[in-house]
């Protein structure tokens, strides 16, 4: 008897500045999916947010390979949840707080997780450069709160650069976060699972540029990923345990890549989590799992399995009082 294929909808593109990265990620995911197991349906969302297919309920599971707003921030997850369709990755809450660097960092701080100092400003507020300099020192990083792939990020050393960077960041979001510069090695760790997540071996990013910018991630071939990171066993364990803790604190499920700074004194500072990390050929999330013994096709199988597992559990929950 021939086993029925799982019908999977791969969503990609979207209304985000990370649209092009999503196309690269989706291409890699689609190529790696086992066509003997899956009937793969491509759903491209254009830059205006428009997409077309017969019925979203026709899918056994959906894989939103979408980065940034309108894909990674809980909005697509909410649509899929309302439609009653299993989907890969964190649900609405984990996606939303994982995307919003302001809320994310406040939750970390409340949980006693070590993070860098930061200031958040909204588009109707003004911030004095001298206040920033006094509270955070120089240089600082200026970022849109709800954006990934290092889009709209600038490293700032003086007031002129600061004003320009704030203006640039507000092009992408209505909130801007200003973060202190942390001198340390950039370490990343992938997390996989629902209630009992596991962590990959950590890797290190050695950027050819001043920081791991959009160009450094996707264009500059001189930036290097060292996998596994050249760190001792004690530090490796510490980073893995912290990655899982971050994942749980934010109510994440399915997948996430946690980024850290490892300081010279051995202290590990959490930078952020990515709840739909890149799946391009050079992306750290799949590369870290591959180095941990789980190649991309098996990783995708597991992510799909986790999505269906969560959906089945949620279906058992009561929706009436009687």
C-alpha positions as CSV (number, residue, x, y, z in Angstrom):
1,X,0.0,0.0,0.0
2,X,1.4,3.4,-1.0
3,X,1.6,5.9,1.8
4,X,-0.3,9.1,1.1
5,X,2.0,12.1,0.7
6,X,1.8,15.0,3.2
7,X,0.6,18.1,1.4
8,X,2.8,20.9,2.5
9,X,2.4,24.6,1.6
10,X,5.6,26.5,1.5
11,X,4.9,30.2,2.0
12,X,7.6,32.7,1.0
13,X,8.3,36.2,-0.1
14,X,6.0,38.7,1.7
15,X,5.7,42.4,2.6
16,X,9.1,42.7,4.3
17,X,12.4,44.2,3.5
18,X,13.6,40.6,4.0
19,X,11.6,39.4,0.9
20,X,14.7,38.5,-1.1
21,X,16.2,36.5,1.7
22,X,12.9,34.6,2.0
23,X,13.2,33.6,-1.6
24,X,16.7,32.2,-1.0
25,X,15.5,30.3,2.1
26,X,12.4,28.9,0.4
27,X,14.4,27.7,-2.6
28,X,16.8,25.7,-0.3
29,X,13.9,24.3,1.7
30,X,11.9,23.2,-1.4
31,X,14.9,21.5,-2.9
32,X,15.6,19.6,0.4
33,X,12.1,18.4,1.0
34,X,11.8,14.7,0.3
35,X,9.4,14.5,-2.7
36,X,8.6,10.9,-1.9
37,X,7.1,12.0,1.4
38,X,5.7,15.4,0.5
39,X,3.5,17.0,-2.1
40,X,5.0,20.5,-2.1
41,X,2.8,23.4,-3.1
42,X,4.6,26.8,-3.5
43,X,2.8,29.9,-2.3
44,X,4.6,33.1,-3.2
45,X,3.4,36.3,-1.4
46,X,4.3,39.4,-3.4
47,X,5.8,42.6,-2.0
48,X,2.3,44.0,-1.5
49,X,1.2,41.1,0.6
50,X,-1.0,39.5,-2.0
51,X,-1.2,35.8,-2.5
52,X,-3.6,33.3,-4.1
53,X,-4.5,29.7,-3.6
54,X,-7.8,27.8,-3.5
55,X,-8.1,27.0,0.2
56,X,-5.6,27.2,3.0
57,X,-7.4,24.2,4.6
58,X,-6.3,22.0,1.8
59,X,-2.8,21.7,3.3
60,X,-1.8,19.1,5.9
61,X,0.9,21.5,7.1
62,X,2.2,24.9,6.2
63,X,5.9,26.0,6.3
64,X,6.1,29.8,6.5
65,X,9.6,30.4,5.2
66,X,9.1,34.2,5.7
67,X,11.4,36.5,7.5
68,X,10.5,39.8,9.2
69,X,7.2,41.6,9.6
70,X,4.0,39.9,8.2
71,X,5.6,36.5,8.3
72,X,7.7,36.0,11.4
73,X,5.9,38.4,13.7
74,X,2.8,36.4,14.6
75,X,0.5,37.8,11.9
76,X,0.8,34.8,9.5
77,X,0.8,32.4,12.5
78,X,-2.5,34.0,13.6
79,X,-4.1,33.6,10.2
80,X,-3.0,29.9,10.0
81,X,-4.2,29.3,13.6
82,X,-7.6,30.8,12.8
83,X,-7.8,28.6,9.6
84,X,-7.0,25.5,11.7
85,X,-3.9,24.5,9.8
86,X,-0.7,23.1,11.4
87,X,2.3,25.2,10.7
88,X,6.1,25.0,11.3
89,X,7.7,27.2,13.9
90,X,6.5,29.1,17.0
91,X,2.9,30.1,17.4
92,X,1.5,33.6,17.7
93,X,2.9,34.6,21.1
94,X,6.5,33.2,20.6
95,X,6.6,34.7,17.1
96,X,5.4,38.2,18.2
97,X,7.7,38.6,21.2
98,X,10.6,37.0,19.3
99,X,10.3,39.6,16.6
100,X,9.9,42.7,18.9
101,X,13.4,43.4,20.2
102,X,12.0,45.8,22.8
103,X,9.5,43.3,24.4
104,X,12.0,40.4,23.9
105,X,14.7,42.1,25.8
106,X,12.4,43.2,28.6
107,X,11.3,39.5,29.0
108,X,14.9,38.4,29.1
109,X,15.7,41.1,31.7
110,X,12.7,40.0,33.8
111,X,13.9,36.3,33.6
112,X,17.3,37.3,34.9
113,X,19.0,36.6,31.5
114,X,22.1,38.7,30.9
115,X,21.6,41.2,28.1
116,X,23.2,44.5,27.0
117,X,21.8,47.9,27.9
118,X,19.3,49.5,25.5
119,X,17.0,52.4,25.0
120,X,13.8,52.3,22.8
121,X,12.2,55.3,21.1
122,X,8.9,55.6,19.2
123,X,8.4,57.6,16.1
124,X,6.6,60.4,18.0
125,X,9.5,60.8,20.5
126,X,12.8,62.5,20.4
127,X,16.0,61.3,22.0
128,X,19.0,63.4,23.1
129,X,22.3,62.1,21.8
130,X,24.1,63.1,25.0
131,X,21.7,61.0,27.0
132,X,22.4,58.0,24.8
133,X,26.1,58.6,25.1
134,X,25.9,58.9,28.9
135,X,23.7,55.8,29.4
136,X,25.1,53.4,26.8
137,X,28.6,54.8,25.9
138,X,29.9,54.8,22.3
139,X,29.7,53.3,19.8
140,X,26.1,52.1,19.8
141,X,24.0,50.1,17.4
142,X,20.7,51.7,16.1
143,X,18.1,49.2,14.8
144,X,14.5,49.0,13.8
145,X,12.8,47.0,16.6
146,X,10.8,44.7,14.3
147,X,13.3,43.7,11.6
148,X,15.8,41.0,11.0
149,X,18.7,40.0,8.7
150,X,20.5,43.2,9.9
151,X,18.2,45.4,7.8
152,X,18.3,49.0,8.8
153,X,21.1,48.6,11.3
154,X,23.9,51.0,11.8
155,X,26.9,51.3,14.1
156,X,27.2,54.8,15.4
157,X,30.2,56.7,16.8
158,X,29.0,60.4,16.9
159,X,26.0,62.6,16.8
160,X,25.9,63.1,13.0
161,X,25.9,59.3,12.5
162,X,23.4,58.9,15.2
163,X,20.8,61.2,13.6
164,X,21.3,59.6,10.2
165,X,21.0,56.1,11.7
166,X,17.8,56.9,13.6
167,X,16.2,58.3,10.5
168,X,17.2,55.2,8.5
169,X,15.8,52.8,11.2
170,X,12.5,54.6,11.3
171,X,12.0,53.8,7.6
172,X,11.5,50.2,8.6
173,X,9.5,50.5,11.9
174,X,7.7,52.8,14.2
175,X,10.0,51.8,17.1
176,X,13.8,52.0,17.2
177,X,16.1,50.4,19.6
178,X,19.6,51.7,20.6
179,X,21.9,49.1,22.0
180,X,25.2,49.4,23.8
181,X,28.2,48.0,21.9
182,X,29.4,44.7,23.4
183,X,32.9,43.6,22.6
184,X,32.8,39.8,22.2
185,X,32.8,36.9,19.9
186,X,29.5,36.3,18.0
187,X,28.2,32.9,18.8
188,X,25.0,31.3,17.5
189,X,23.1,28.2,18.6
190,X,20.1,26.5,17.0
191,X,17.2,25.2,19.0
192,X,14.7,22.5,17.9
193,X,11.6,21.1,19.7
194,X,8.3,21.9,21.4
195,X,8.0,21.2,25.1
196,X,11.4,19.5,25.3
197,X,13.7,21.5,23.0
198,X,17.3,20.5,22.3
199,X,20.2,22.7,21.2
200,X,22.8,22.2,18.5
201,X,26.5,22.6,18.8
202,X,27.3,26.4,18.8
203,X,29.0,28.1,15.9
204,X,30.9,31.4,15.6
205,X,30.5,34.2,13.0
206,X,33.7,36.0,12.0
207,X,32.5,38.9,9.9
208,X,34.8,40.5,7.4
209,X,33.0,43.8,8.1
210,X,32.5,45.8,11.3
211,X,29.5,43.8,12.2
212,X,27.4,41.0,10.8
213,X,25.5,43.2,8.4
214,X,23.0,42.3,5.6
215,X,25.9,42.3,3.1
216,X,28.1,40.2,5.4
217,X,25.3,37.6,5.8
218,X,24.2,37.2,2.2
219,X,26.7,38.9,-0.1
220,X,30.2,39.2,1.3
221,X,31.8,35.7,0.9
222,X,34.7,36.7,3.1
223,X,32.6,36.4,6.3
224,X,33.3,33.0,7.9
225,X,31.2,30.6,9.9
226,X,33.3,28.5,12.2
227,X,31.4,25.3,13.1
228,X,31.8,24.1,15.8
229,X,32.9,27.3,17.6
230,X,36.3,27.0,19.1
231,X,35.2,27.1,22.7
232,X,35.7,24.8,25.7
233,X,33.1,22.2,26.7
234,X,32.0,24.2,29.8
235,X,31.2,27.2,27.7
236,X,29.5,25.1,25.0
237,X,27.2,23.6,27.6
238,X,26.5,27.0,29.1
239,X,25.5,28.4,25.7
240,X,23.3,25.4,24.8
241,X,21.5,25.6,28.2
242,X,21.0,29.3,27.8
243,X,19.7,28.9,24.2
244,X,17.1,26.5,25.5
245,X,16.2,28.8,28.4
246,X,15.7,31.8,26.0
247,X,13.5,29.6,23.8
248,X,11.3,28.6,26.7
249,X,11.1,32.1,28.3
250,X,9.7,33.4,25.0
251,X,7.2,30.5,24.7
252,X,8.8,29.4,21.4
253,X,8.1,26.1,19.7
254,X,9.5,24.3,16.7
255,X,12.6,26.2,15.9
256,X,14.8,29.2,16.8
257,X,18.3,30.4,16.5
258,X,19.7,32.3,19.5
259,X,22.6,34.8,19.1
260,X,25.1,35.5,21.8
261,X,28.2,37.6,22.6
262,X,30.9,35.7,24.3
263,X,33.1,38.2,26.3
264,X,36.7,37.8,27.1
265,X,35.9,37.2,30.7
266,X,33.8,34.2,29.7
267,X,30.4,35.9,30.3
268,X,27.7,35.1,27.8
269,X,25.4,37.9,26.8
270,X,22.2,37.2,24.9
271,X,21.6,39.3,21.8
272,X,18.4,38.0,20.3
273,X,16.4,35.0,18.9
274,X,15.2,34.4,15.4
275,X,12.1,32.4,15.2
276,X,12.2,31.8,11.5
277,X,15.9,31.7,10.9
278,X,17.4,31.7,7.5
279,X,17.4,28.5,5.5
280,X,19.8,29.7,2.7
281,X,22.8,27.5,1.7
282,X,25.0,29.6,4.0
283,X,22.5,30.1,6.9
284,X,23.6,29.1,10.4
285,X,20.4,27.4,11.6
286,X,20.6,24.4,9.2
287,X,24.4,24.4,9.1
288,X,24.6,24.0,12.9
289,X,22.1,21.1,12.8
290,X,24.0,19.5,10.0
291,X,27.2,19.7,12.0
292,X,25.2,18.2,15.0
293,X,24.3,15.1,12.9
294,X,21.0,16.2,11.4
295,X,21.2,17.1,7.6
296,X,18.6,19.5,6.2
297,X,16.1,16.9,4.8
298,X,15.9,15.2,8.3
299,X,15.7,18.6,10.0
300,X,12.7,19.5,7.8
301,X,11.1,16.2,8.6
302,X,11.5,16.9,12.3
303,X,10.1,20.5,12.0
304,X,7.0,19.2,10.1
305,X,6.5,16.4,12.7
306,X,6.7,19.0,15.5
307,X,4.1,21.2,13.7
308,X,1.6,18.3,13.4
309,X,2.3,17.1,17.0
310,X,1.5,20.6,18.4
311,X,-1.6,20.9,16.2
312,X,-3.0,17.6,17.4
313,X,-2.5,18.5,21.1
314,X,-4.2,21.9,20.5
315,X,-7.2,20.2,18.8
316,X,-7.9,18.3,22.1
317,X,-8.4,21.5,24.0
318,X,-12.0,22.4,24.9
319,X,-13.5,25.4,23.1
320,X,-16.8,25.4,25.0
321,X,-17.7,25.6,28.7
322,X,-20.1,22.6,28.6
